[in-house]
Amino acid sequence: MSTEQPFIGIVQGDACGIGPELLPKLLRGLEGSQRNRTLVISDRRVMAAGCTVSGLTISCKTLSDRAGIDPHCGQVQLLDVPCLDPASIVPGTVSADAGRAVLQTFGLAIDLAAAGTIDGICFMPFNKAAMHLAGIGVEDELTFAKNRLGVTSRASEFNVIDGMWNARVTSHVPLKDVAGRLTIDLIVEAIVLADQTLKKAGYASPRIAVAALNPHAGDGGTIGKEEIDTISPAVEKAKLQEIEVHGPFPSDTLYLKVRDGQYDCALSMYHDQGQIAIKLLGFDQGVSVLGGLPVPITTPAHGTAFDIVGTNTANVRAALNAFRMVAAMAQGRSHRHA
C-alpha cells in the first residue's frame, strides 16, 4: 500500500449546476498535501465563474496541454480545456453545451487515468439530461466510463455514507421491469462486484446483506416467490466463492443492520430501494462510487441542485467526502467520512 498522497483529477461538472461553485470550496477544504496533488480539468472560465460565486480565490498553475502535467509541482494545477463560455449558458437549466463540456472534460480525465497520469477521478455533479442532449449515446456516465476504458465485465454505481455502502442489482430501469430482470446469476454478479469493490476500498472481508424484493421478504411465498426462487439461491451460490453474504432480509429493516454496524454493505434489488434509505441517512454527505472500473471514480451523490445555483449555499461536505474516498481507494485504504 502506497503512503504517497495520490494524484487526483477533479472534473468541473455541469456548469449549469453547483459544480463550479463547489470546486473552489472543495480545494479550499483540503489539506495542503492533498490540494497540491490535484489536477483540475476544466475550462478556466468556468472555474473562474465558480470562484466568483463562492467568493474564493484559488491559486493554481494553469496548463494548456496535458504534456505539462507535473504531479510533484507542489500546487494545484488547472488543465484548461476551452469548451464552454459560462456567459453563454443559463444557470439552473439543462444545456446541451454544458453536457458537451462534461463529456469532453470527463473523457479527458478518463484518458489521463488510463494512461496512469492521475490515480483517481473526483467529478463535480453531472446532469444526465444534459449529457443525453449532448449525444452521450449510452445510459449514463458509468457506462460512458466503462466503454471508454474498454471494460466488458459488470460495473455498477455504489452509494456510501459514513462507512455504509449500498449496491444495486438493477439501477435505472422501470420499477415494473425489476422482477423480470432478476436472475440468480445477475444477483451473484452484483454480490461479487460489491465484495471486490469494498476490498479495493480497504475492507479485508466485507460483510454484505442482501435485500428482499417483496415486503416481509415474501412472507414464505405468500407475497411473492422471488426470495425463494431467485434471491436465496443467489446468496447461497455467492457463499461458495467465500464471500460473507447473508439474506435476503426485509428491506424495511435491512438498512438498520448496516447503520448499526452488523454489515458493511447492503445490496438492493432496485434503485430507490437503496437510494431512499441511504439519502435519508445523510443526503448532504453521501458519495457515489463507480465500481467495477480499473480506476477509482467518485462524485458527490446529491446531484446538480439547479434550484440553488449561484446562491453560494451548496454544502461542500459531500464533495470533500468524495475526494477523500477516491484518494483512499487509490491507496487501498478503508475510509469513513469525517
Secondary structure per residue as TSV (DSSP state, phi and psi in degrees):
chain	resnum	aa	ss	phi	psi
A	1	M	-	360.0	125.9
A	2	S	-	-71.9	142.9
A	3	T	-	-99.2	-9.4
A	4	E	S	-73.8	139.2
A	5	Q	-	-59.8	124.3
A	6	P	-	-67.5	158.3
A	7	F	-	-96.2	110.5
A	8	I	E	-109.4	133.4
A	9	G	E	-90.2	132.2
A	10	I	E	-114.4	122.1
A	11	V	E	-97.9	141.1
A	12	Q	-	-61.1	-29.2
A	13	G	-	83.1	-177.6
A	14	D	-	-69.6	121.6
A	15	A	T	-70.8	-12.1
A	16	C	T	-86.1	-9.4
A	17	G	T	-105.3	-160.2
A	18	I	T	-86.3	-0.7
A	19	G	H	-54.0	-50.8
A	20	P	H	-60.9	-33.8
A	21	E	H	-82.5	-22.5
A	22	L	H	-73.7	-34.0
A	23	L	H	-57.8	-50.7
A	24	P	H	-65.2	-32.4
A	25	K	H	-64.5	-39.5
A	26	L	H	-62.0	-50.1
A	27	L	H	-61.0	-41.5
A	28	R	H	-65.5	-30.5
A	29	G	H	-81.4	-10.1
A	30	L	S	-82.1	154.3
A	31	E	-	-68.7	155.0
A	32	G	H	-55.6	-40.3
A	33	S	H	-66.1	-30.2
A	34	Q	H	-77.8	-47.1
A	35	R	H	-59.2	-39.0
A	36	N	T	-76.1	-3.0
A	37	R	T	-117.3	43.2
A	38	T	E	-125.1	146.8
A	39	L	E	-123.2	109.9
A	40	V	E	-82.9	128.4
A	41	I	E	-111.5	101.9
A	42	S	E	-162.3	155.8
A	43	D	-	-68.8	126.8
A	44	R	H	-58.6	-27.6
A	45	R	H	-69.8	-35.4
A	46	V	H	-67.4	-43.0
A	47	M	H	-64.3	-40.6
A	48	A	H	-62.9	-39.9
A	49	A	H	-63.5	-39.6
A	50	G	H	-65.4	-38.3
A	51	C	H	-64.8	-36.2
A	52	T	H	-63.7	-44.6
A	53	V	H	-65.0	-43.8
A	54	S	H	-78.9	-15.2
A	55	G	T	73.2	22.0
A	56	L	-	-115.4	146.4
A	57	T	-	-112.6	123.6
A	58	I	-	-111.7	118.7
A	59	S	-	-78.6	126.5
A	60	C	E	-150.3	158.4
A	61	K	E	-92.0	117.4
A	62	T	E	-88.9	129.7
A	63	L	E	-115.5	142.2
A	64	S	S	-101.0	-8.4
A	65	D	S	-148.8	145.2
A	66	R	G	-63.2	-20.4
A	67	A	G	-64.7	-21.2
A	68	G	G	-88.4	-0.7
A	69	I	-	-65.5	130.4
A	70	D	-	-134.2	103.7
A	71	P	T	-59.4	-18.1
A	72	H	T	-111.9	23.0
A	73	C	S	-74.6	-15.6
A	74	G	S	85.9	16.0
A	75	Q	S	-156.6	168.3
A	76	V	E	-62.6	135.9
A	77	Q	E	-112.4	139.0
A	78	L	E	-114.8	111.9
A	79	L	E	-85.4	104.2
A	80	D	E	-74.5	119.1
A	81	V	-	-115.6	96.1
A	82	P	-	-66.8	96.6
A	83	C	-	-137.0	-11.4
A	84	L	-	-162.5	121.4
A	85	D	-	-87.2	114.5
A	86	P	G	-60.1	-20.6
A	87	A	G	-70.0	-14.9
A	88	S	G	-92.7	-0.1
A	89	I	S	-119.8	163.3
A	90	V	-	-107.1	113.7
A	91	P	T	-56.7	144.6
A	92	G	T	79.0	16.9
A	93	T	S	-126.9	161.8
A	94	V	-	-83.2	122.7
A	95	S	-	-129.3	127.7
A	96	A	H	-64.5	-36.6
A	97	D	H	-63.6	-42.8
A	98	A	H	-64.9	-37.1
A	99	G	H	-64.3	-40.3
A	100	R	H	-64.2	-39.7
A	101	A	H	-62.8	-38.4
A	102	V	H	-61.8	-48.7
A	103	L	H	-61.7	-37.0
A	104	Q	H	-70.2	-47.2
A	105	T	H	-72.9	-40.9
A	106	F	H	-67.1	-41.4
A	107	G	H	-60.1	-41.6
A	108	L	H	-64.3	-41.9
A	109	A	H	-60.6	-42.3
A	110	I	H	-62.0	-42.4
A	111	D	H	-63.8	-39.7
A	112	L	H	-65.8	-37.7
A	113	A	H	-68.1	-42.0
A	114	A	H	-63.0	-31.9
A	115	A	T	-82.1	-7.5
A	116	G	T	84.6	9.1
A	117	T	S	-72.0	-39.9
A	118	I	-	-119.6	155.2
A	119	D	S	-95.0	-14.8
A	120	G	E	-171.2	167.9
A	121	I	E	-129.4	131.4
A	122	C	E	-120.1	115.9
A	123	F	E	-110.9	140.9
A	124	M	-	-70.0	159.3
A	125	P	-	-57.1	138.4
A	126	F	-	-99.0	164.8
A	127	N	-	-118.6	116.9
A	128	K	H	-63.2	-38.4
A	129	A	H	-62.2	-40.4
A	130	A	H	-65.1	-40.2
A	131	M	H	-66.9	-35.0
A	132	H	H	-69.6	-39.1
A	133	L	H	-61.4	-32.1
A	134	A	T	-80.9	-4.2
A	135	G	T	88.4	36.1
A	136	I	-	-57.4	-35.3
A	137	G	-	78.3	-3.6
A	138	V	S	-133.0	177.6
A	139	E	S	-62.4	-45.9
A	140	D	S	-162.5	-175.9
A	141	E	H	-67.0	-28.4
A	142	L	H	-64.0	-47.6
A	143	T	H	-66.2	-37.0
A	144	F	H	-58.5	-48.4
A	145	A	H	-66.2	-42.4
A	146	K	H	-58.9	-46.7
A	147	N	H	-67.2	-40.8
A	148	R	H	-66.9	-30.3
A	149	L	T	-89.4	-4.2
A	150	G	T	73.2	26.9
A	151	V	-	-83.7	128.8
A	152	T	-	-109.7	-13.1
A	153	S	S	-84.3	177.0
A	154	R	-	-64.3	137.6
A	155	A	-	-131.7	151.3
A	156	S	E	-156.9	156.6
A	157	E	E	-88.5	137.0
A	158	F	E	-116.1	147.2
A	159	N	E	-116.7	138.0
A	160	V	E	-132.8	131.5
A	161	I	E	-137.4	117.5
A	162	D	T	48.6	48.8
A	163	G	T	81.7	-2.7
A	164	M	E	-95.9	118.5
A	165	W	E	-102.3	144.4
A	166	N	E	-128.7	127.6
A	167	A	E	-115.6	165.4
A	168	R	E	-132.8	147.7
A	169	V	S	-86.2	-50.8
A	170	T	S	-115.3	158.6
A	171	S	-	-129.0	-96.7
A	172	H	S	-89.4	68.2
A	173	V	S	-130.2	154.0
A	174	P	-	-59.5	142.1
A	175	L	G	-58.6	-35.0
A	176	K	G	-65.8	-16.6
A	177	D	G	-97.0	-7.9
A	178	V	H	-61.4	-52.4
A	179	A	H	-57.8	-39.3
A	180	G	H	-69.4	-21.0
A	181	R	H	-89.3	-17.1
A	182	L	-	-73.9	125.7
A	183	T	-	-132.5	161.5
A	184	I	H	-58.5	-47.1
A	185	D	H	-65.1	-38.0
A	186	L	H	-64.9	-41.0
A	187	I	H	-67.8	-40.3
A	188	V	H	-61.5	-43.4
A	189	E	H	-55.5	-44.1
A	190	A	H	-66.9	-39.2
A	191	I	H	-64.3	-46.5
A	192	V	H	-61.3	-43.7
A	193	L	H	-64.3	-39.9
A	194	A	H	-61.1	-44.1
A	195	D	H	-61.5	-45.6
A	196	Q	H	-65.9	-41.0
A	197	T	H	-68.0	-42.9
A	198	L	H	-66.6	-34.2
A	199	K	H	-64.6	-38.2
A	200	K	H	-64.8	-26.9
A	201	A	T	-87.5	6.4
A	202	G	T	101.6	4.5
A	203	Y	-	-84.7	119.0
A	204	A	S	-66.7	-43.7
A	205	S	S	-140.1	82.7
A	206	P	-	-59.8	140.6
A	207	R	E	-104.7	116.5
A	208	I	E	-113.6	130.6
A	209	A	E	-111.6	127.4
A	210	V	E	-99.0	132.1
A	211	A	E	-81.4	146.9
A	212	A	-	-75.1	163.4
A	213	L	S	-89.0	-41.7
A	214	N	S	-96.8	158.4
A	215	P	G	-55.5	143.4
A	216	H	G	55.7	29.0
A	217	A	G	54.3	35.4
A	218	G	G	85.6	-10.9
A	219	D	G	51.4	51.2
A	220	G	G	70.3	19.0
A	221	G	G	99.4	-3.0
A	222	T	T	-81.0	-19.2
A	223	I	T	-119.7	34.6
A	224	G	-	118.6	148.7
A	225	K	S	-114.8	8.6
A	226	E	H	-59.5	-34.8
A	227	E	I	-63.9	-40.9
A	228	I	I	-75.8	-44.7
A	229	D	I	-84.4	-28.4
A	230	T	I	-126.6	-52.0
A	231	I	I	-73.2	-48.5
A	232	S	H	-60.4	-45.7
A	233	P	H	-60.4	-34.4
A	234	A	H	-66.3	-41.1
A	235	V	H	-61.5	-44.8
A	236	E	H	-65.2	-37.8
A	237	K	H	-66.9	-38.7
A	238	A	H	-67.8	-33.2
A	239	K	H	-61.6	-28.0
A	240	L	T	-66.3	-16.6
A	241	Q	T	-94.5	18.8
A	242	E	T	60.0	39.0
A	243	I	-	-101.1	135.3
A	244	E	E	-83.5	94.1
A	245	V	E	-135.7	141.2
A	246	H	E	-139.0	159.8
A	247	G	E	130.7	-171.7
A	248	P	E	-78.7	144.2
A	249	F	E	-109.7	146.7
A	250	P	-	-54.6	132.0
A	251	S	H	-71.1	-17.0
A	252	D	H	-76.5	-12.4
A	253	T	H	-120.4	-11.4
A	254	L	H	-55.9	-44.0
A	255	Y	H	-73.6	-19.1
A	256	L	H	-67.4	-36.2
A	257	K	H	-65.2	-38.6
A	258	V	H	-71.7	-43.7
A	259	R	H	-59.4	-38.4
A	260	D	T	-86.3	4.4
A	261	G	T	89.5	6.8
A	262	Q	S	-72.6	-28.7
A	263	Y	-	-136.5	157.3
A	264	D	S	-92.6	-29.2
A	265	C	E	-142.6	137.8
A	266	A	E	-104.8	137.2
A	267	L	E	-108.1	111.4
A	268	S	E	-91.5	158.0
A	269	M	S	-84.4	-24.1
A	270	Y	S	-148.7	167.5
A	271	H	H	-52.4	-62.6
A	272	D	H	-73.5	-19.5
A	273	Q	H	-56.7	-39.2
A	274	G	H	-93.7	-37.9
A	275	Q	H	-62.8	-40.7
A	276	I	H	-60.7	-46.7
A	277	A	H	-64.2	-48.3
A	278	I	H	-65.0	-44.3
A	279	K	H	-69.3	-31.8
A	280	L	H	-66.9	-32.5
A	281	L	H	-75.1	-15.7
A	282	G	H	171.6	67.7
A	283	F	G	-59.4	-38.5
A	284	D	G	-85.9	8.8
A	285	Q	G	-133.7	0.7
A	286	G	-	-73.3	153.1
A	287	V	E	-125.1	138.5
A	288	S	E	-101.9	132.7
A	289	V	E	-115.6	129.1
A	290	L	E	-87.0	101.3
A	291	G	E	-92.0	153.5
A	292	G	T	92.6	7.7
A	293	L	S	-106.5	157.0
A	294	P	S	-75.1	-7.4
A	295	V	S	-128.2	139.3
A	296	P	-	-71.5	132.6
A	297	I	E	-135.5	128.8
A	298	T	E	-135.2	165.4
A	299	T	E	-158.0	153.9
A	300	P	E	-59.4	142.1
A	301	A	T	-82.4	-7.6
A	302	H	T	-82.4	-13.9
A	303	G	-	88.4	-171.2
A	304	T	-	-81.2	-15.5
A	305	A	-	48.4	56.5
A	306	F	G	-55.4	-27.1
A	307	D	G	-72.0	-16.5
A	308	I	G	-120.9	12.6
A	309	V	T	-58.2	134.4
A	310	G	T	83.9	-1.5
A	311	T	S	-94.2	-7.0
A	312	N	S	58.5	34.4
A	313	T	-	-111.4	0.8
A	314	A	-	-64.8	131.5
A	315	N	-	-80.6	125.5
A	316	V	-	-85.6	-4.2
A	317	R	H	-58.5	-44.1
A	318	A	H	-65.8	-37.0
A	319	A	H	-65.1	-41.7
A	320	L	H	-62.3	-42.5
A	321	N	H	-63.4	-39.6
A	322	A	H	-63.7	-41.6
A	323	F	H	-64.9	-47.1
A	324	R	H	-64.7	-34.7
A	325	M	H	-65.3	-47.3
A	326	V	H	-67.3	-34.9
A	327	A	H	-65.2	-41.1
A	328	A	H	-64.7	-42.9
A	329	M	H	-66.7	-34.7
A	330	A	H	-65.8	-22.8
A	331	Q	H	-103.7	-2.2
A	332	G	T	72.9	27.9
A	333	R	-	-100.6	150.1
A	334	S	-	-77.0	150.2
A	335	H	-	-143.4	128.9
A	336	R	-	-116.1	142.1
A	337	H	-	-65.0	149.4
A	338	A	-	-73.7	360.0
